[in-house]
Amino acid sequence: MLRAERVLAPNPGPMTLDGTNTWVLREPGGRSAVVVDPGPEDGAHLARVAAFGPIAAILLTHGHADHSGGARRFSEITGAPVRALDPRHRYGGEGLAEGDLVAVDGLELRVIATPGHSADSLCFALPADRAVLTGDTVLGRGTSVVAYPDGRLGDYLGSIRRLRALADDGVDVLLPGHGPVVSSAASVLDFYLAHRAERLAQVQAAVDAGVREPAAVVRQVYADVDPSLWPAAELSVRAQLDYLEGHRRS
């Protein structure tokens, strides 16, 4: 990848895997860079990222603290504006919305609205490298959480299908917010869709058997998952129960 370099934040954990991936993007031969997701407010990490300067813009895939917590401080360090979909996470910069083009020194990124993990989730297409920066919509290892009630399963499935359509149009590489680079976009997105369908069927079976309390559904459906991840799994279960209820009513 000529245009994207990863700087790994020192915040590993069950939800963040090896840590948050901060992406520094620069057109070959260009002077200024774009930073996507400066990560948590960790001074040493922000200093490492700032050393790639000058930084022209800071973009957020979404507002969760492991991606955005250091954004204001990083803006103060670099003088670059922070741009995000959610106005609460913007600092000195314009918003971001579906279809926007971010252009810096020949580098071009296209904004893709991908709600579902959170309501404000965005991805950034990097056409010159046939790549998409996915934030937490798609991870480099394992699967993402639908962070209900802010995140919604119907939105999330639509976003994954949209990314899958981009894979058919030539996107090969996914640059995730956590975990390694994904070099087989289509197969990973197919897995995400199949995995969600399987989990949804398992939740429906639990409901049909009379298990309706979210924590109880987690214990039955996610018995194969490390219990340390069950609180996150419960968010996804709540999203699935809400999705199933909506389809039942319709």
Number of C-alpha atoms within 10 A of each C-alpha: 12 10 16 21 16 19 18 21 25 16 16 13 10 11 16 19 18 17 22 28 29 26 25 22 25 24 19 11 8 13 15 18 24 27 27 27 28 33 30 24 19 16 11 11 19 23 13 13 22 19 10 17 16 14 25 19 21 27 27 28 29 25 22 17 13 21 27 25 18 19 30 20 17 28 21 11 13 19 16 22 21 27 23 25 23 16 14 8 21 22 19 13 16 13 16 23 17 14 12 14 15 16 14 19 15 14 19 19 23 18 22 24 21 27 25 29 28 25 22 21 26 29 28 27 23 22 14 14 15 16 24 26 25 23 29 26 26 28 24 21 15 11 15 21 23 30 21 21 16 14 21 23 28 17 18 24 20 15 23 20 17 16 25 20 14 18 21 12 10 14 23 18 20 29 29 25 30 27 19 16 19 20 15 13 24 21 13 20 20 13 13 21 16 12 13 16 13 12 16 21 15 16 25 19 14 18 16 10 9 10 16 16 14 20 17 14 24 25 15 14 20 19 11 8 12 9 13 10 12 17 12 18 24 23 22 26 29 24 25 24 21 17 16 19 11 11 9 8 6 6
